[in-house]
Amino acid sequence: MIPHFFAFLAAIGPLLAWCSVLILAIASLCCVLFALRSPRRPLVYVAAGLLALAVLISALPVPDAPPLFRVLIGLVVVALSIAGGGPASQLVLALASGGGVPGVHGGIVVAERATAGDRAEGVQPTREVLRGGATIGFLERLATTTTIMAGFPEAIAVIVAVKGVGRFTELEEPEARERFIIGTLTSLIWACACAAVFRLSFA
């Protein structure tokens, strides 16, 4: 009786593990989607914790996930990567730098060098830098996650290089450099964690 029980556990254990991974990934995605509609830090913390737990379970020495689970996990983690990196980056930026003054187009407002006329009028000119960060972040995480899932992580260097070249002229301000580095690293770490869940399903 006991040997049969252990044989049953050995047979059903991997399936339970991959079911758990899929459920955790879906739960993390749900937290992220709620956080997008109504930004709340606890939801982002919970989403990150669930994603971390999914990575840990995926790393357990269990047989490869069945093909159906690989497809489902792949779809969920791509969606989680694209949607979740934004709230995660915003949270880390808020914790690290106090947020900064938000711009109209998704960037931050920084002070420019005042001219003599501006000083005479008591006006401090400003401009918005790092515009379109949310859209760029979506594309960055999509590219990062899919290239890792495809087994070509070297492409991350190309993604970072393209982003850096595109933002080069805006990085002269210290606030812009700080936000660029913190936001990019957070976004990439989130995307890599999501891709790891899928890649580990083949381990």
Disulfide bonds with the S-S distance in Angstrom:
none
